[in-house]
Amino acid sequence: MLLLDLVVLGLLLPSLLIRFLLAPLHPQVLFCGRGPSKRLALTLDDGPSGPGSEALLELLEELQVPATFFLIGSHLERDPAFPLRALQQGHELGNHLWRDEPSAALEESSFHRQLRNTERRVERAAFPEPVTWRWCRPGQGWFHRRMLAWLAGRHYRLVLGSIFPWDTLKPPLWFVRWFVRCNAHPGGILVLHDTPALNARTCRTLQRIVPDLRRRGYTFVPLAELLDPGS
């Protein structure tokens, strides 16, 4: 019965397991911020998605929500100007490596190559805006201790998150809203996706959950601000 309870908890209320089990076990990994302040950080994976990314930027500007976009280097072919527009709008950029694949399966040389190639591709696209590389989210979310050392050597912090509403499975919107409300917590990091298949759903999700969360007293801040309890 305990195993079943843990499975249900992991599926429906994973933020509890992440905050009180995984985060203490892996302090080098950023799962969430700390402190009592009701602040959240929005992160968006796998972009840019193409034309849908422009609609997403427009929506974020309308909602006045800052975000961190974890970009896949090879996906910049879909929208080469996206990094510059995102930075000019005040968003942060993170490194999601070059391809959408499990980064934990890469050899060290391949991992560094994908990391560097994504840096260069994004920096060229973002010029003349400077890109500050602080955050990396490994492909499909898996990591190991060697990866943490590789990233630390390049002054990156590995970022995962604490609120994952299973959006890649395309659940009903009511479920996503319920899930986010149940798992929201001070310092939470919300993970959604900016892909051609999911972009429109992500926009609809944000249109619903941002007002929901603000009514509950939450504010959205950049990742860097989430880590600074005095800001």
N, C-alpha and C positions, 0 to 999 in steps of 0.2 A: 504493500500500500504506500509506503514511503517513496518508493521509486516512482509510482504513478503520480503522487503528489508533486514530486520534483519535476516530472515531465510537464504536468499541467502548469506549474509555476513558471517553468522555463519558456513555455509557449505564450502564456497570457500575461505574466508579470515578470519578464526577464530583467527589468531594471533592478529588482531586488537582489537577484543573484549576482548581477554585474557589480552593483555598488558594494555589496557586503561580502562577496566571495572572490570574484575575479579581480576587482580593482586592488584589494589588499595583497593578493597573491602576485600581482604584476605591477608594482608601483611605477615602473618605467613607461608603462603604456597609459595613454590618456583615454580613459573610459568616460569620465565626467569631471566636472569641477567640484569644488568643495565649498562649504559655508552655507549659511541659512538663506542667503539672498535668492529670491525667486527669479533667477536668470537662466535662460536657455540659449544654446548655440545651434543654429541650423547648418547642417552639412549636406551637400549634394554630390553624389558619386557618378562617375562614368561619362561625364560630359566632355566636350559639348555634344549636343544631340542633333545639331543642325538648326533649321528655322525655329524649332520649338524652344531653343535656348534663349532666343531673343524675347519670345513671349514670357518666358520665366523671369528674365531680367526686368521686363516691364512690370510684371506682377509684384516682384520684390520691391521695386521702387514705389509702386502704388501702396503696398502694405507697410513700407518703411521697415523692412526686415533685412538686416545684414546676413550674409551667408558665407560659408567657405566652400568653394567648388574644388573637389578632388578630381583633377583632370587626367584623362588617359591621353598620353602623347599622340598616339596614332589617330585618335578621334578628332584632332584639330583639323583634319582634312574636311570635316563636315562644316566647320565654321571657323576659319582661320583668324577672324577678327575678334573672336569671343574674349580671349584673355584681356585685351586692351579695354573693351567695353566694361567687363566685370570690374577691373581695377578702377577705372574712372568712376564707376558707380559706388565705390567704397567697399567692395567685397574682397575677401581673401582668397588666395589660390593655394591648393595643396597638391602634392604629387601622388598620383595613383598609378604610377609607372606607365609603361609604353603600351601594354596589351591587357585586355580583360581576361586574365588567367590567374590561377593560384600562385601568388608570388612566393609562397613558402616552399614551392617545389623547385624554385630557380637555384642554380649554382651561384656562388658569390659573384663571379665575373659577370654573369648574365644579369643578376640583380642590379649591380652597379651600372652596367651599360644601359639598362632600361631607365634607371633613375636619372642618369646624366642626359640621355637622349630626350627625355621628357622635359628636363630643365631647359635644355637648349632650344627645343621647339617652342616651348611656352614663352621663353624670354624673347625670342625673335618676334613672336606674334604680339607680345605685349609692348614692345618698344614704341615710344620712348619712356613708358612707365616702368619703373624698376620692380622686379619681383623679389620678394623676401621669402626664401624657402625655409619654413619652420616645421611644416606638417607633412607627414606621409601616411597614407592609408594603404596597406598592402592589398593586392588583388584578392577579392573574395574573403577578406578579413582574417585569414590565417597567418600566424607568425610563429617564430621560434627564437630562442635566445641568441643564436648567431645573427639573425636579422636585426635584433635590437642593437647589437654591437656594431653592425655595419652602418646602421642609421645614426647611431651616436657619433661615429667617426666622421660623419658628414653633417653633424649638428642638426639632425632632424629629430623630432619627437613623433613616435608612432601613435596615431590617433585611431581609435575605433569608435565607441559611442555607447550610449546606454538606453536609447529609445529606438528600437527597430520595428516598425509596424508591418513587417512582412510585405512591403509594397511590391517587391519583385514577383510575388505570387498572385498579384492582382486581386486582392480580397475586396469585398464590397466597401464602399466609402464609409458606411456607417460603422463597420468594424474598425477601420483605420482611425476614425474619430474617437471611438470608444477606447481603443488600445492606447492612443496617445494620451487621452485624458487620464487613464488609469496608471500609466507609467511615467507621466511627467513628474519631475522632482527638481528642487533647486540644484542648479549646476548640470542639468541634463544636456546631453548632446544627441540631437535628433538626426537620424540618417534617412534620407530619401534619395531618389535617383533621377538623373537627367539623361534619359536614353530616348531614342526615337519611339520605342514601344511604350514608355512610361511617362514621357514628359507631360502630356495633357492630363493624365491622372494626377501627377505631382502638382500641377497648377490647381486643379480642383481641390486636392487635399489641402493645400496651403490656404486657399480661399475659405475653407471651413475651420481648420484647426487654429489658425493664427487668432481670429476673433475669440474662439473658445478659450484659448490659453490666456489671452489678455484679460478676459472677463474674470479669470481666476487669479489675476495679479501677476502673471508672468511677463517678463520683457525679454526680447531677443537681443543678444549681444554677439560680437565677434568672438571667435575662439580665444584670441589673446586676452580679451577682457574677461572672459569667463574664468581664466586662470588667476586673475588678479583680484583677490577679494576686497582690496581697498579701493578699487576703481569705481 
